[in-house]
Amino acid sequence: MKIRNANIKDLNRIAEIEKICFPHLEAASEKSFEGRLIDYPNHFWVLEDDGKIVSFINGLVTDKEHLEDEMYSDSSIHNENGAWQMIFGVDTIPEYRGRGCAGLLIKNMIETAKAENRKGLVLTCKDHLVKYYSKFGFIDEGISESNHGGVIWHEMRLSF
């Protein structure tokens, strides 16, 4: 398996995986992914198995301390010199779940954020994933102000 930065040529596959992994109201649009791939491709990674994208992770960098809903759709909020690496999504196709794919990408993003001297990383997740992200050192800060997709999210933070 190989981790690499995503590029615009990956757009269709990324959008396809997103539709598999998230309900319609929570899934990012192809247009949103296009903006992300253009505005911060060095903060968007894919995991390939034999040349096939099976998982990806992405998120912008900002000085804002909390993940806000508009960040998902407005890639211009990205500030390459920002203090916090946000994580918008960790998507893995069903047949590759439980194999450590997401973990490889999360560790890669953590290592990159450290190397770039960020203060840490921030993500939101559903209740059933709090324990999973805790394994990587993320701390649950409680219920997020986000109402993305009309569901309840926990905001989690890993500070360096």
N, C-alpha and C positions, 0 to 999 in steps of 0.2 A: 504494500500500500504506500501511496505517495501523497504528501501534503504539498500543495502549491497555491500561489495566489490565483484567484479567479480572474477571468477577463471577459470582455463583452461577448466573445465567441461561446461562452458557457451559459449565456442568458436563458436560452430555451430549456436546457436541462435543469438549471436551477429553479426556474419557474415551475417546471413539471414536478420536481421533488417537493417544492413548497406546497403544491396542491394536494399531494399525497399525505403530507405530514400535518397540515393544519386545516381546521374547518374554514369554510369560505370567509366568515367574518373576521377571522384572525390571520388569514394568509396574506402575505404581502403580494402586491400585484407585480406583473412583469415590468410595468413602467417604473415602479418603485425600485425593483432590482436593477433596472437599467441605470437609474440615477446613482445608486450605490456603487455599481461597477465602474461608472465614469468618475465619480467624485472621491471615492476612497477604495480603490482596488487593492491597496496594500493592507487593508483591514478586512479583507474578504478572502477566506481560504476554502478550498475544496479538498476533499480526500478522494483519491482515485484508487480503484482496484483494477489492474490490467487496463488502464486508460479510460475506465468508465467512472464517472462521478457518482459516488455512493453516499456522500455526506458533505455538508458544508456548514460554515459558521461565519457570521459577519456582524459588524456594528461600527458605528462612527466613533470618533474621538471628540470630546467636548470638555469645557471647563465646568459645565453644569454638573452638579453632584447627583442628580436624580434622573432616571430614565423617564422622559416625557413622551406622550403619545405622538406629538408632531414629528419627533425624531425618526419614526418609522417611515414617514412619507416624504420628509423634506431633507434630502441629503446635503443641502447647502448649509445645514447647521454644523456639519463637520468642521472641526478646527484641528488641523494636523498637529498643532502644538498644545492641544488640550491636555488636561490633567487626568481625565477619566476615559477609559476604554469601555464603551457600551457593548453589550452582546444582545443582538436583536433576535437571533434564532440559531439553534443548533438542529439541523435537519439531517436525518438518516433514513434511507429507504428501508422499508420493513424487513426485507431479507438480510439486511446487514446489522440490524439492531441486536444488542446483547453481545457484540463482538469487540466492544471498546472503541468503536469509530468516533463517537462523540467525545469520549475522553481524550483521544489523541488530539482532536481539534481544540478542545478546551485548554489542554496543557500547552499547546502551541501558542494559543492566544495569550495565556498567562505569561509564558516565557517572553513573548514579543513585547507585551506591555511593560514587563520589568526592564527589558533591555532598552526600551524607549523612555525609561524614567517616568512612567505614569504613576499616579497615586494609587491606582488599582483599577478594578473592573466592576461594572454594575450590570445586573440583569434583572429581569422579572420572570417569574415562573408560576405555574399553578401549584397548588398545595402539595400534590403528590410528587413533585419534583424537588421540593425543598431539601429532603434528605440526600438526594443524588448530588446536588450542587454543593452541599455541605462537605462532601467527601473531598472536594477540591479546595476547601478553605473558605468558601463563601459563607457569610453570616446573614441570617434572615433578619431583615430590619422591619418586618411586619408587612401589613397590607399596603400595597402601592396605591398612589392616587390615580394610576392608570386605569382606564376602563376600556382599553383596547379590546375590540371584539365582544364587548359586553360581558366580560368575565372578571373574576376576582384574581388578582395577581399579587404575589409576594415580591417585594424588592429585596434583592440579595447583593451583598457587596464583599469584594475581596480587596482589602487594603494592604499595601506594602509598607 
